[in-house]
Amino acid sequence: MSTPRSVGRDFATGLACLTTSVVLFALTLDLPGPSLLVPIGPGFYPRIILGITAALSAALLAQSVYGWRRTARQGGGHTSAWPNYSQVIATFATFGVYVALLPHLGYRISTFVFVAALQAVLEPPRGWKGWALLATVALVTSVATYYTFERYLSVLLPRGRWTDF
């Protein structure tokens, strides 16, 4: 019984990310605690990110094992010798344009355009309902992340040189 190639990669990637996340999380435990003026210490945000990364890595491991067992029972495997990386390349290109536009358009407009463009690239909308959903998701994402970071966490986000927005 042989495992499909992609399942082996998913398992190895999940294991590597989980191990790295756990090790780095353990290292954050040595960081100093919060000061009297600030309720959270310097390890708070890294622990959140590393905890999320560890949870997602564990999910990838579980999915890999479950997928391997299901594929082995069905007698199938990886069918294509040449995987299609066009969506991966399109995602990186879209992200590159987002990074380039960020200082010019500002966070809010650039994030709206990025989320909308990435959705359209990965799965082009069909009909007006698809376009309306795309615009709604992009708007909610940009507004929610802006208010979370700028207003709640007091993280200054880039303002656009062209828009001052």
C-alpha positions as CSV (number, residue, x, y, z in Angstrom):
1,M,0.0,0.0,0.0
2,S,1.7,3.2,-1.1
3,T,0.7,6.7,-0.1
4,P,0.0,9.3,-2.8
5,R,2.7,11.9,-3.3
6,S,0.7,14.9,-2.2
7,V,-0.4,13.2,1.1
8,G,3.2,12.6,2.0
9,R,4.0,16.2,1.4
10,D,1.1,17.4,3.4
11,F,2.1,15.1,6.3
12,A,5.7,16.3,6.2
13,T,4.7,19.9,5.9
14,G,2.2,19.6,8.8
15,L,4.7,17.8,11.0
16,A,7.5,20.4,10.3
17,C,5.2,23.4,10.9
18,L,3.7,21.8,14.1
19,T,7.2,21.0,15.5
20,T,8.5,24.5,14.7
21,S,5.4,26.2,16.1
22,V,5.6,24.2,19.4
23,V,9.4,24.9,19.8
24,L,8.9,28.6,19.1
25,F,5.9,28.7,21.4
26,A,8.0,27.2,24.2
27,L,10.7,29.8,23.6
28,T,8.1,32.6,24.1
29,L,7.5,31.4,27.6
30,D,10.8,32.8,28.6
31,L,9.8,36.3,27.5
32,P,9.2,38.8,30.3
33,G,5.7,39.3,31.6
34,P,3.5,42.4,31.2
35,S,4.6,45.7,32.8
36,L,2.3,47.6,35.1
37,L,1.2,50.0,32.4
38,V,0.4,47.4,29.7
39,P,-1.9,44.5,30.3
40,I,-0.3,42.2,27.8
41,G,3.4,41.3,27.5
42,P,5.7,40.9,24.5
43,G,4.9,37.2,24.2
44,F,1.2,37.7,23.8
45,Y,0.9,38.1,20.0
46,P,3.6,35.6,19.1
47,R,1.8,33.0,21.2
48,I,-1.5,33.7,19.4
49,I,0.1,33.4,16.0
50,L,2.1,30.3,17.0
51,G,-0.9,28.7,18.6
52,I,-3.0,29.2,15.5
53,T,-0.2,27.9,13.3
54,A,0.1,24.8,15.5
55,A,-3.6,24.2,15.4
56,L,-3.7,24.5,11.6
57,S,-0.6,22.2,11.3
58,A,-2.3,19.6,13.4
59,A,-5.4,19.9,11.2
60,L,-3.2,19.4,8.2
61,L,-1.7,16.3,9.8
62,A,-5.1,14.9,10.6
63,Q,-6.4,15.6,7.1
64,S,-3.4,14.0,5.6
65,V,-3.8,10.8,7.6
66,Y,-7.5,10.7,7.0
67,G,-7.1,11.4,3.3
68,W,-4.4,8.8,3.1
69,R,-6.6,6.1,4.6
70,R,-9.6,7.1,2.4
71,T,-7.4,7.1,-0.7
72,A,-5.9,3.8,0.1
73,R,-9.4,2.2,0.6
74,Q,-10.6,3.6,-2.7
75,G,-7.5,2.4,-4.5
76,G,-6.7,5.9,-5.9
77,G,-3.9,8.2,-5.7
78,H,-2.3,11.2,-7.3
79,T,-3.5,11.2,-10.9
80,S,-1.5,13.9,-12.6
81,A,2.3,13.8,-13.0
82,W,2.3,17.5,-13.6
83,P,0.3,19.4,-11.0
84,N,-1.3,22.7,-12.0
85,Y,0.4,25.5,-10.2
86,S,-1.3,28.3,-12.1
87,Q,-3.4,29.3,-9.1
88,V,-0.4,29.4,-6.8
89,I,1.4,31.7,-9.3
90,A,-1.7,33.8,-9.7
91,T,-2.0,34.2,-5.9
92,F,1.7,35.3,-5.5
93,A,1.3,37.7,-8.4
94,T,-1.9,39.2,-6.9
95,F,-0.2,39.5,-3.5
96,G,2.8,41.2,-5.2
97,V,0.5,43.8,-6.8
98,Y,-1.1,44.3,-3.4
99,V,2.2,45.0,-1.7
100,A,3.2,47.4,-4.5
101,L,-0.1,49.3,-4.3
102,L,-0.2,49.4,-0.5
103,P,1.9,52.6,0.0
104,H,0.1,54.4,-2.8
105,L,-3.6,53.5,-2.2
106,G,-3.4,52.9,1.6
107,Y,-4.5,49.8,3.6
108,R,-8.2,50.1,3.2
109,I,-8.4,50.5,-0.5
110,S,-5.5,48.1,-1.3
111,T,-7.0,45.4,0.9
112,F,-10.4,45.8,-0.6
113,V,-8.9,45.5,-4.1
114,F,-6.6,42.6,-3.1
115,V,-9.4,40.5,-1.5
116,A,-11.7,41.1,-4.5
117,A,-9.0,40.4,-7.1
118,L,-7.8,37.3,-5.3
119,Q,-11.4,35.9,-5.1
120,A,-11.9,36.7,-8.8
121,V,-8.6,35.0,-9.8
122,L,-9.2,31.9,-7.8
123,E,-12.8,31.4,-8.6
124,P,-14.3,33.9,-11.0
125,P,-17.8,34.9,-10.0
126,R,-20.8,33.9,-12.0
127,G,-23.7,36.4,-12.4
128,W,-24.5,39.5,-10.4
129,K,-25.0,37.5,-7.2
130,G,-21.4,36.2,-7.4
131,W,-20.1,39.8,-8.0
132,A,-22.2,41.1,-5.1
133,L,-20.8,38.4,-2.8
134,L,-17.3,39.1,-4.0
135,A,-17.7,42.9,-3.2
136,T,-19.4,42.2,0.1
137,V,-16.6,39.8,1.3
138,A,-13.9,42.3,0.2
139,L,-15.6,45.2,1.9
140,V,-16.3,43.3,5.2
141,T,-12.7,42.0,5.2
142,S,-11.1,45.3,4.7
143,V,-13.3,47.1,7.2
144,A,-13.1,44.4,9.8
145,T,-9.3,44.1,9.7
146,Y,-8.9,47.9,9.6
147,Y,-11.0,48.4,12.7
148,T,-9.4,45.4,14.5
149,F,-5.9,46.6,13.9
150,E,-6.2,50.4,13.7
151,R,-8.8,51.1,16.4
152,Y,-8.8,48.1,18.7
153,L,-5.1,47.1,18.7
154,S,-3.8,50.6,17.9
155,V,-1.6,49.4,15.0
156,L,-1.0,52.2,12.5
157,L,-1.8,51.0,9.0
158,P,-0.4,52.6,5.9
159,R,-2.2,55.6,4.5
160,G,-2.1,56.1,0.7
161,R,0.2,58.7,-0.8
162,W,-2.3,59.1,-3.7
163,T,-5.5,58.9,-1.7
164,D,-4.5,60.0,1.9
165,F,-7.0,57.4,3.0
